[in-house]
Amino acid sequence: MGFRMKISGGPEEIVFDERSITKVDFQSVSSADSNARATDFGLAVKVWGKMLYKRGGGGNDPTLGLAQWSQVPSEKADCYRTAEVTVVSAGQIVRQFTLPDAFVMAYSEEENDESGVGTFYIHMKQKKDENAAARIEGGFGGE
């Protein structure tokens, strides 16, 4: 099983392939004090991955794009972007989460000089008044 992630709607597209993403957690969360289906719920995707640096500084480092997005203030329109996370199993897309108005709740990077591999974590949420625009799809044919 592998994961892909694409963030669009900013100055440049941020793309991760199966080599980078190690874990994905999708959440649909209702209020904990509700006795019925609440109208006030949140959609979120949490993603963990490895930082794969390019030798000689060549190429694009998508984690740099995530770090920069996490710093965009709420007054700027591009703090909201389209986040698409795809789950691939045996060459088939089995699930795709699309948050068309996602914003960054939390972003972190951890570097380790012993292993030489850095890791990142991003927690994205869908803008609550746009929940209806979010999509969860599955059952795609083979690639």
FENGIDA-V372394 format. One record per pair of residues at least 4 apart in sequence whose ideal C-beta (glycine too) atoms are under 7 Angstrom apart, sorted by the first residue. I is the first residue (numbers start at 0). J is the second residue. D is the distance in Angstrom with one decimal. If there is no record, write none. Layout:
# FENGIDA-V372394
i: (I & I)
j: (J & J)
d: (D & D)
This chain:
# FENGIDA-V372394
i: (0 & 0 & 0 & 1 & 1 & 2 & 2 & 2 & 2 & 2 & 2 & 3 & 3 & 3 & 3 & 3 & 3 & 4 & 4 & 4 & 4 & 5 & 5 & 5 & 6 & 6 & 6 & 6 & 6 & 7 & 7 & 7 & 8 & 8 & 8 & 9 & 9 & 9 & 11 & 13 & 13 & 13 & 14 & 15 & 15 & 15 & 15 & 17 & 18 & 19 & 19 & 19 & 20 & 20 & 21 & 21 & 21 & 22 & 23 & 23 & 23 & 23 & 24 & 25 & 25 & 26 & 27 & 27 & 28 & 28 & 28 & 29 & 29 & 29 & 29 & 30 & 30 & 33 & 40 & 41 & 41 & 42 & 42 & 42 & 42 & 42 & 43 & 43 & 43 & 44 & 44 & 44 & 44 & 44 & 45 & 46 & 46 & 47 & 47 & 48 & 48 & 49 & 49 & 50 & 50 & 50 & 50 & 50 & 52 & 53 & 53 & 53 & 61 & 62 & 62 & 62 & 63 & 64 & 65 & 65 & 65 & 65 & 66 & 66 & 68 & 68 & 69 & 69 & 71 & 71 & 71 & 72 & 73 & 78 & 79 & 79 & 79 & 79 & 80 & 81 & 81 & 81 & 82 & 82 & 82 & 83 & 83 & 84 & 85 & 85 & 86 & 86 & 87 & 87 & 88 & 90 & 90 & 91 & 91 & 91 & 92 & 92 & 93 & 94 & 95 & 96 & 97 & 97 & 98 & 98 & 98 & 99 & 99 & 99 & 100 & 100 & 100 & 100 & 101 & 101 & 101 & 102 & 102 & 102 & 103 & 103 & 104 & 104 & 104 & 105 & 106 & 107 & 107 & 108 & 108 & 109 & 109 & 110 & 111 & 111 & 125 & 125 & 125)
j: (86 & 87 & 88 & 17 & 87 & 17 & 20 & 23 & 84 & 85 & 86 & 15 & 16 & 17 & 20 & 85 & 87 & 15 & 20 & 46 & 84 & 12 & 14 & 83 & 12 & 13 & 68 & 80 & 82 & 12 & 80 & 81 & 77 & 80 & 81 & 68 & 77 & 80 & 64 & 61 & 64 & 65 & 61 & 19 & 20 & 48 & 61 & 87 & 51 & 48 & 49 & 51 & 46 & 48 & 47 & 48 & 49 & 47 & 44 & 46 & 84 & 86 & 45 & 44 & 96 & 43 & 40 & 42 & 40 & 41 & 43 & 33 & 36 & 37 & 40 & 37 & 39 & 37 & 130 & 124 & 127 & 98 & 124 & 125 & 130 & 133 & 122 & 123 & 124 & 82 & 84 & 96 & 98 & 123 & 122 & 84 & 121 & 118 & 120 & 118 & 119 & 116 & 118 & 62 & 108 & 117 & 118 & 119 & 60 & 57 & 58 & 60 & 65 & 66 & 108 & 119 & 67 & 68 & 69 & 106 & 119 & 121 & 106 & 108 & 80 & 103 & 103 & 106 & 75 & 77 & 78 & 78 & 78 & 102 & 100 & 101 & 102 & 126 & 101 & 97 & 99 & 101 & 98 & 101 & 123 & 95 & 97 & 96 & 92 & 95 & 93 & 94 & 91 & 92 & 93 & 141 & 142 & 139 & 141 & 142 & 139 & 142 & 137 & 137 & 136 & 135 & 133 & 134 & 123 & 125 & 133 & 129 & 132 & 133 & 125 & 126 & 129 & 132 & 123 & 124 & 125 & 123 & 124 & 126 & 121 & 123 & 122 & 123 & 124 & 122 & 121 & 119 & 120 & 117 & 119 & 117 & 118 & 117 & 116 & 117 & 129 & 130 & 133)
d: (6.8 & 6.9 & 4.7 & 3.2 & 4.7 & 6.4 & 3.7 & 5.2 & 6.5 & 6.8 & 5.9 & 6.4 & 5.8 & 6.3 & 7.0 & 4.4 & 6.7 & 4.4 & 5.9 & 6.0 & 5.1 & 6.5 & 5.1 & 4.7 & 6.9 & 4.0 & 6.8 & 5.4 & 5.4 & 5.0 & 6.4 & 4.9 & 6.4 & 3.8 & 4.9 & 6.1 & 4.9 & 5.3 & 6.6 & 4.9 & 3.8 & 6.2 & 6.0 & 4.4 & 5.5 & 6.4 & 5.4 & 6.5 & 6.3 & 4.6 & 5.6 & 5.6 & 6.1 & 4.5 & 5.3 & 5.4 & 6.3 & 4.2 & 6.7 & 5.5 & 5.7 & 6.8 & 4.2 & 5.4 & 5.4 & 4.6 & 6.3 & 5.6 & 6.1 & 4.9 & 7.0 & 5.8 & 7.0 & 4.5 & 4.5 & 4.7 & 5.8 & 4.2 & 7.0 & 6.0 & 6.2 & 6.4 & 6.8 & 4.1 & 5.8 & 5.2 & 6.5 & 6.6 & 4.6 & 6.5 & 5.5 & 5.7 & 6.4 & 5.2 & 4.9 & 6.6 & 5.2 & 6.8 & 5.2 & 6.8 & 5.5 & 5.7 & 5.9 & 5.0 & 6.8 & 3.6 & 6.5 & 5.8 & 6.5 & 5.1 & 3.7 & 6.6 & 6.7 & 6.3 & 6.6 & 5.1 & 6.4 & 6.3 & 6.4 & 5.9 & 6.6 & 5.6 & 6.3 & 6.8 & 6.7 & 5.9 & 4.4 & 3.7 & 5.3 & 6.0 & 4.3 & 6.6 & 5.5 & 5.5 & 4.7 & 6.7 & 5.5 & 6.0 & 5.8 & 6.9 & 5.0 & 6.8 & 4.6 & 3.9 & 5.1 & 6.7 & 4.9 & 4.6 & 5.7 & 4.9 & 5.2 & 4.1 & 6.8 & 5.7 & 4.9 & 6.0 & 5.5 & 6.6 & 5.2 & 6.7 & 4.1 & 6.9 & 5.9 & 4.7 & 4.7 & 5.7 & 6.5 & 4.4 & 6.3 & 4.3 & 5.3 & 6.8 & 4.9 & 6.7 & 6.0 & 3.8 & 4.2 & 6.7 & 4.4 & 6.7 & 5.8 & 6.8 & 6.1 & 6.5 & 6.5 & 6.0 & 4.3 & 6.7 & 5.2 & 4.3 & 5.0 & 6.9 & 5.0 & 6.0 & 4.9 & 6.3 & 5.0 & 4.4 & 6.3 & 6.8 & 6.3 & 5.8 & 5.0)
